[in-house]
């Protein structure tokens, strides 16, 4: 049985001893080594694989705006994967751009040379991103419209978009700061960001518990090591890594027919870079033997409800529903191919699965990518209950009757294919 106090101990170490764990940073490496050492206490086969990422190294960030005739300072966080201003100050006019509607305009050249208040974090599509880059604004001030806040949050660019269309200085500003800039009709801004994303290395920690069959299939479970800037990520996602260690402890005592690989992925916050690196490197293994994935990401909000992404066929769906309900775990279900979670690259290899996530407000979690994503706001009891349901499901799906029953929801096959090609850049990345 997965124990809440063990989860608590691992999360405390990752968040309070190590702290913020940006992809490619020394702290992410420390987290990888901690998880590997804990895994090795139970599982002899545990190794670290590395892959290239960009690590955001920012020395200085300054945004000020001319409001009511005075220059006033505002807090920002540079997007991971975006360039800074090379230490130079950009001074330019502000223009408001609503990400929900303004992409419908045929002509968006009015942003050219300006600082764009991008109302909404999402570009909506690669085509919109391409048009924005082509219009050549001076910089983007991105606003999170999901949860209104006094502070900015850390976020990142889609690497495949940047590779295809380039990038300009892109920072997050707090919702209410952006509100003030708009409502007080700030005339101009000055932005100076020294530092940017530099080439670095990230880590996947992989523990393998071999199955007893001669040619076993393979189950995967995952959680991610890294965080965004200025957040220790207790819920996102120290808890997922803690669950991996607990699964290693419990599953190492059982003799399952099929192999289980428990993976603490690096660089999830750079659009699932660790899980895509894993499937690109082990494509044959995943496509041939991969049968199911349990992804744990942000599944411990102390208050709130479960929101699970599920992409499985009807047979698996029944097994899954029965099992979780027997464990008193109920959830809102999203049947979809969500690209921003580590389940997606495995699904691109045909592996069905579930990603366990909780919400505490309609638009997500109020501490998403923010400092309040900390131990005091999560419940390891809640996470343990979810993980114990998942553990039971692993044992149930290990039975022979399911051996030929693993496939993804046929309605999602095309969307997964398109997402892998479009958002991830396919097998070449
Ligand atoms: Zn996450």
Boltz pocket constraint, residues with backbone or C-beta under 6 A from the ligand:
constraints:
  - pocket:
      binder: B
      contacts: [[A, 224], [A, 226], [A, 235], [A, 236], [A, 237], [A, 268], [A, 297], [A, 298]]
      max_distance: 6.0
